[in-house]
């Protein structure tokens, strides 16, 4: 709390030994009143705005009423030589707001993070399940619509789902940045549930296609924005395992959908009537339960939105206190440079307060202890209108797609893999029913291979991150290396520090005798941005290998387990590609990562929607062996993409205007 001036003559410009005249006393009191205006703000005092971050230490509010402060100051002006004890202060009329709901999501307890991750992964699983469950009952859907459409027209429902999946996130992403993840999840999820039910009652092909588009639009947030939720609550070092789990749930749902759909279409279709429509109704029930869980259990995770709410709560509290006559907060504790927030924090509420930083530099003018303040959030001020945000959200992904070779070729790579995944909805039943004379239900059970492949690839994805951080590959953390040479007298380290470094270095050399780790550290450093691609260079080849196995072994004389193994391997390759692209874009493009990911998501879903339309002509005209050879050959050629980045990533990024801009801003 601000202390009153102890020597009024000195503050009035008079020598303390000179006799005090009435004029001097009046001048001193006026000076004290002006000092009071600064040290004890009132309604006429200016308001200073500060940027709020999660690392900001909130100052204490002024617990002295404005009238009480003025009376005490005048009394001390008349009794300047008597050091009287200040009277007891009345308690604040309003308690401080509860700020615990606005804490930094990255500091949440692990059980809270796990809950959000579980809800997000389950939602992702159900949306992928919805995509795959449409294909098995295609003949039943055809017979239920009037006039009866062609099978090809019915399969356009998959294409419409994918188009809704591709286009909607570009408009919803800015809304989630402005209003948070929670309202977007709830609103889009409600549309997802409603139009799932509409699919079960619609009677025309046009109504079915529109409903499928809206189902895809609502479901899209549970795939494209889950990556944003993971980025909200986990830092970069912790992000690989949640992303691997998320990717695994995507592909597991893609396998479970056609598996259950085939079983239900076979068994319920034979019963006659509309019982087969439980293909829709059971999804409505599952997604409805999910929505209830999201409404009750899901918490807002967008950092900047939480900061805005925190700033609003604090500002409203300050305003109510000022209405009661309590003005200002104590800024005396804020003078030290040690209180400056960490400048390396990100823009979602972790950035540095520029005004506060300037006022805290050593040697700057001391800050008045009490000051009327209001909190602002930097991202709120930098945000443009919703129209501009949506325009940028739509245009920037395509700009990156056609100007950044990395985005273009990675999008092509993952899009083809995704197209193969969606092609399996029709190719697996078609090939297995023809070659093994199986029923739809029997062929549907083979989709279990996709689930097994997703589980195995998820385990590998988690394990590869642990291997990258292995000390024999990542190398030791040596403090002081390169600062100076002890023999030249330039090293700042003491002899004890030098001996400690020598002993740790000796221990390191003793623990790493093998040449393999040295080769990996030299040619494939774990600290390189391309380290995200090392394993995918190898595991992505599982996609063409699996396609070749499926195409050339799916025949009556070969046991069905062999082509199923091929499908498992292909799924593992698809997931490794999917995970590598997500992680690499997030690491390389930083604040432009959402645009780069939106570009690949658009391409991925467009090809995913197109491939089911060509499945039957491709496999019927070429046969499964030649069709698999074509697909496997293209996917094998695309496996060169990560290898180029591993060996020439620095040069390619050096020619990227976005990468250069990001490097210069760091």
Secondary structure, DSSP 8 states (H G I E B T S, - for coil): -----S-HHHHTT--TTS---HHHHHHHHHHHHHHHHHHS--TTS-EEEEE--TT-----B--S-HHHHHHHHHHHHHTTT-----------SS-----GGGS-GGGS-HHHHHHHHHHHHHHHHHHHHHHHHHHHTHHHHHHHSSS---HHHHHHHHHHHHHHHHHHHHHHHHHHHHH-HHHHHHHHHHHHHHHHHHHTT--SHHHHHHHHHHHHHHHTHHHHTHHHHHHHHS-GGGHHHHHHHHHHHHHHHHHHHHHHHHHHHHHHHTT-TTGGGHHHHHHHHHHHHHHHHHHHH-----HHHHHHHHHHHHHHHHHHHHHTT---EE-GGG-SGGGS--TTS-TTT-S--HHHHHHTSTTS----SEEEEEEE-HHHHH---HHHHHHHHHHHHHHHHHH-HHHHHHHHHHHHHHHHHHHHHHHHHHHHHHHH---HHHHHGGGHHHHHHHHHHHHHHHHHHHHHT-HHHH----TTTTT--GGGT---S-HHHHHHHHHHHHHHHHH---HHHHHHHHHS-TTSGGGGGHHHHHHTHHHHHHHHHHHHH-STTS-HHHHHHHHHHHHHHHHHHHHHHHHHHHHHHGGGHHHHHHHHHHHHHHHHHHHHHHHHHHHHHHHHHHHHHHHHHHHHHHTHHHHHHHHHHHHHHHT-HHHHHHHHH-
